[in-house]
Amino acid sequence: MIAFLCAFTYDFFNTCSHFTMHDWFFNSLTGAFEALGPRDTMEDRHVIVSPFAGYERAHLFGVFDGHRGHQAAEFCSRNIETALLFALSHRFKPSAALQAAIDMLEEGIVLLKIYLIRIYFISF
């Protein structure tokens, strides 16, 4: 399950007449912090890609909320960049590309689950 996912690109937002971004928004430091809480293991995953897609002012940040295991969150954190780049390469607008990338990840998780169940009898 994807809890929060965000991609910002100056070039994309600059084409929207109703949306204005300032240079200070894109000059930021990033980091991540994890707090285990009452569970035995950390199931959440995150991704930070900066710069994103070769653009100095483009960044990809994601937090993936693992429920009953880390497998889906791990899969998403490792594959969101590739899925989003693929969607953007097909001339999707940023919001549509993000939705397409999420759809690709969800389909990939389902296919992986079916494969593991059939081959290894592993259940999520």
C-alpha positions in Angstrom: 0.0 0.0 0.0 1.4 3.4 -0.9 0.9 5.9 1.8 2.5 9.0 0.2 4.3 9.5 -3.0 5.4 12.8 -4.6 7.4 13.9 -7.6 8.2 17.5 -8.3 9.6 18.9 -11.5 10.1 22.5 -12.3 9.8 22.0 -16.0 6.4 20.2 -15.6 4.9 22.7 -13.2 6.3 25.7 -15.1 4.0 24.7 -18.0 0.9 25.2 -15.8 -0.3 28.8 -15.9 -2.2 28.4 -12.7 0.7 27.0 -10.7 3.8 28.9 -9.7 6.8 27.5 -8.0 9.8 29.5 -6.6 13.4 28.5 -6.9 13.7 28.1 -3.1 11.2 25.2 -3.3 13.6 23.1 -5.4 16.8 23.8 -3.4 16.2 21.5 -0.4 18.1 18.9 1.5 16.4 15.5 2.0 16.6 12.8 4.6 14.7 10.0 6.2 13.9 8.8 9.7 12.3 5.6 10.8 10.6 4.9 14.1 9.7 1.3 14.8 6.9 1.8 17.3 5.2 -1.1 19.0 5.9 -3.7 16.2 8.8 -6.2 16.2 10.1 -5.2 12.7 10.1 -2.1 10.5 7.7 -2.8 7.6 7.8 0.6 6.0 10.1 1.6 3.2 11.1 4.9 1.6 12.8 6.2 -1.6 14.6 9.5 -2.2 15.8 10.2 -5.7 17.4 13.6 -6.1 18.0 14.6 -8.8 15.2 12.7 -10.6 15.4 11.8 -14.3 18.6 13.8 -14.8 16.9 17.1 -13.9 18.6 19.0 -11.1 15.3 20.5 -10.1 13.4 17.3 -10.1 13.0 15.1 -7.0 11.2 11.9 -6.2 10.2 11.2 -2.6 8.2 8.2 -1.5 7.0 6.5 1.7 5.6 3.1 1.4 3.5 1.7 4.3 4.0 -2.0 4.8 1.1 -3.9 6.3 1.5 -7.4 7.6 5.0 -7.5 6.1 7.6 -5.5 4.2 7.4 -7.2 0.8 5.0 -4.9 -1.0 6.6 -1.8 0.4 10.0 -3.1 -0.6 8.9 -3.9 -4.1 7.4 -0.4 -4.5 10.4 1.4 -3.1 12.8 -0.5 -5.5 10.6 -0.1 -8.6 8.8 3.3 -8.4 11.6 5.2 -10.1 11.7 2.9 -13.1 7.9 2.8 -13.4 7.6 6.6 -13.2 10.3 7.1 -15.8 8.6 4.6 -18.1 5.2 6.5 -17.7 6.9 9.9 -18.2 8.6 8.6 -21.4 5.2 7.9 -22.9 4.4 11.6 -22.6 2.0 11.3 -19.7 1.4 14.5 -17.7 3.0 14.3 -14.2 -0.2 13.4 -12.4 -1.2 10.8 -15.0 2.3 9.4 -15.0 2.3 9.0 -11.2 -1.1 7.2 -11.4 0.2 5.0 -14.2 3.4 4.1 -12.2 1.3 3.2 -9.2 -0.9 1.0 -11.4 2.2 -0.7 -12.8 3.5 -1.4 -9.3 0.1 -2.8 -8.1 0.0 -5.1 -11.1 3.6 -6.2 -10.5 2.8 -7.0 -6.9 -0.1 -9.2 -7.9 1.9 -11.0 -10.6 4.8 -11.6 -8.1 2.4 -12.9 -5.5 0.8 -15.3 -8.0 4.3 -16.5 -9.1 5.5 -17.1 -5.5 2.4 -19.0 -4.5 2.5 -21.2 -7.6 6.3 -21.9 -7.5 7.2 -21.7 -3.8 3.9 -21.9 -2.1 4.7 -18.7 -0.3 1.8 -16.7 0.9 1.7 -13.0 1.8 
